[in-house]
Amino acid sequence: MLEVEPERLLRYLFAADVLDTTITWWLTPEGNGTHLSLQQRGSASTHRWGARPSTE
């Protein structure tokens, strides 16, 4: 877990040392509900899921 702000934000590192991807969720009040935003940063967007990076 990288960062937590109760009822607002959650950020964690996904697949450390393999994909090194940071996933962030934001919760924002909107009218009578809540808006959920999601952001992915890191190599997972260009990495084939399940494959291991080359060691060559």
GROMACS elastic network, one bead per residue, 0.5 to 0.9 nm:
[ bonds ]
;  ai    aj funct       b0    kb
    1     4     6  0.75912   500
    1    10     6  0.80510   500
    1    11     6  0.63837   500
    1    13     6  0.65810   500
    2    10     6  0.80202   500
    2    11     6  0.54886   500
    2    13     6  0.67532   500
    2    22     6  0.87110   500
    3     9     6  0.75401   500
    3    10     6  0.59363   500
    3    11     6  0.50486   500
    3    12     6  0.67828   500
    3    24     6  0.89066   500
    4     7     6  0.88664   500
    4     8     6  0.79825   500
    4     9     6  0.56906   500
    4    11     6  0.64966   500
    4    12     6  0.87942   500
    5     8     6  0.53770   500
    5    10     6  0.65218   500
    6     9     6  0.65927   500
    6    10     6  0.79706   500
    7    10     6  0.87872   500
    7    26     6  0.86249   500
    7    27     6  0.66975   500
    7    28     6  0.86462   500
    8    25     6  0.81773   500
    8    26     6  0.56135   500
    8    28     6  0.67101   500
    9    24     6  0.72016   500
    9    25     6  0.56355   500
    9    27     6  0.62975   500
   10    23     6  0.81944   500
   10    24     6  0.57105   500
   10    25     6  0.52359   500
   10    26     6  0.67292   500
   10    27     6  0.88746   500
   11    22     6  0.69054   500
   11    23     6  0.56313   500
   11    25     6  0.64251   500
   11    26     6  0.87891   500
   12    21     6  0.84332   500
   12    22     6  0.57053   500
   12    23     6  0.55763   500
   12    24     6  0.66896   500
   13    16     6  0.62428   500
   13    20     6  0.65680   500
   13    21     6  0.57427   500
   13    23     6  0.64227   500
   13    24     6  0.89969   500
   14    18     6  0.87460   500
   14    19     6  0.71274   500
   14    20     6  0.61742   500
   14    21     6  0.51443   500
   14    22     6  0.59252   500
   14    23     6  0.68211   500
   15    18     6  0.54448   500
   15    19     6  0.52512   500
   15    20     6  0.57116   500
   15    21     6  0.66706   500
   15    22     6  0.89342   500
   15    44     6  0.89086   500
   16    19     6  0.60957   500
   16    21     6  0.72061   500
   17    20     6  0.57275   500
   18    21     6  0.86949   500
   18    43     6  0.88971   500
   18    44     6  0.89028   500
   18    52     6  0.68317   500
   18    53     6  0.69037   500
   19    42     6  0.71466   500
   19    43     6  0.55025   500
   19    44     6  0.53380   500
   19    47     6  0.72237   500
   19    52     6  0.87073   500
   19    53     6  0.83397   500
   20    41     6  0.86048   500
   20    42     6  0.59730   500
   20    43     6  0.63533   500
   20    44     6  0.73604   500
   21    40     6  0.67656   500
   21    41     6  0.55314   500
   21    43     6  0.59988   500
   21    44     6  0.59322   500
   21    45     6  0.85443   500
   22    39     6  0.80554   500
   22    40     6  0.58024   500
   22    41     6  0.51783   500
   22    42     6  0.62318   500
   23    38     6  0.72612   500
   23    39     6  0.57973   500
   23    41     6  0.65967   500
   23    42     6  0.88188   500
   24    37     6  0.80768   500
   24    38     6  0.56977   500
   24    39     6  0.51491   500
   24    40     6  0.65727   500
   24    41     6  0.85222   500
   25    36     6  0.68980   500
   25    37     6  0.56067   500
   25    39     6  0.66093   500
   26    35     6  0.79775   500
   26    36     6  0.57779   500
   26    37     6  0.51106   500
   26    38     6  0.66099   500
   26    39     6  0.86905   500
   27    34     6  0.63235   500
   27    35     6  0.57332   500
   27    37     6  0.66705   500
   28    33     6  0.87099   500
   28    34     6  0.55462   500
   28    35     6  0.50660   500
   28    36     6  0.66260   500
   28    37     6  0.81704   500
   29    32     6  0.76745   500
   29    33     6  0.61521   500
   29    35     6  0.61685   500
   30    33     6  0.52721   500
   30    34     6  0.50742   500
   30    35     6  0.59088   500
   31    34     6  0.75224   500
   40    44     6  0.82225   500
   40    45     6  0.79477   500
   41    44     6  0.77087   500
   41    45     6  0.77153   500
   42    45     6  0.67797   500
   42    46     6  0.84491   500
   43    46     6  0.55428   500
   43    47     6  0.59638   500
   44    48     6  0.74369   500
   44    49     6  0.75401   500
   45    48     6  0.82359   500
   47    50     6  0.87166   500
   47    51     6  0.76190   500
   47    52     6  0.88000   500
   47    53     6  0.82178   500
   48    51     6  0.56196   500
   48    52     6  0.83285   500
   49    52     6  0.84688   500
   52    55     6  0.87543   500
